[in-house]
Amino acid sequence: QVQLQESGPGLVKPSGTLSLTCTVSGGSVSDTNWWTWVRQPPGKGLEWIGDIYHSGTTNYNPSLKTRVTISIDKSKNQFSLNLTSVTAADTAIYYCAREGRNRAFSWFDPWGQGILVTVSS
Amino acid sequence: DIHMTQSPSSLSASVGDRVTITCRASQSISNYLNWYQQTPGKAPKFLIYAASSLQSGVPSRFSGSGSGTEFTLTITSLQPEDFATYYCQQNYITPFTFGPGTKVDIK
């Protein structure tokens, strides 16, 4: 079955750029799926960051839109998240997930295990 | 953005209890509503889509209902592995948004 794994630095300096990669196994990012990023500040709730289709079409949360870029690399079977100008408020567990779909309905499943990214000097 | 709320924010229950969690949307989302379960240190687990359709492999003691702006997640006969935080999420329109979560702990 499809599995996802996040990777990237666990510590980013304020004003720097957070860069994470999600590697997909047991399936292909070229499948007719959307691929998504969600984050969760420690002890808090879930926030949708954005998603990408295999064609490269993206949707972003307006609250992050000016700072976020999601891209896809079919040759590596990966998709990535870049978040610029980070502050302590961006400290969170970052999850990647596949968007499953049935007709017009969509959901996030499966999820990666998550990666904690701390913004600190 | 569509704002999601959940009640209660936490509850204490015993094994075997029936538990009901309510999720409300700030505007009608038809039945574009998902439920997830999250245990400490783990990623969320997908339970229900389209407000009431159970994901394959999810025990039948979980059920969902509702449409429009009000939805419920019911767990009949709570099991030890069900003690977790539950989140609702609307997929009616982007940005997709989650409720703040309901923590179910042991009485």
Interface residues (C-beta under 8 A of the other chain):
Chain A: G45 L46 E47 W48 N59 Y60 N61 P62 S63 Y95 A97 G100 N102 A104 F105 S106 W107 F108 D109 P110 W111 G112 Q113 G114
Chain B: D1 Y32 N34 Y36 K42 A43 P44 K45 F46 Y49 A50 S53 Q55 Y87 Q89 N91 T94 P95 F96 T97 F98 G99 P100 G101
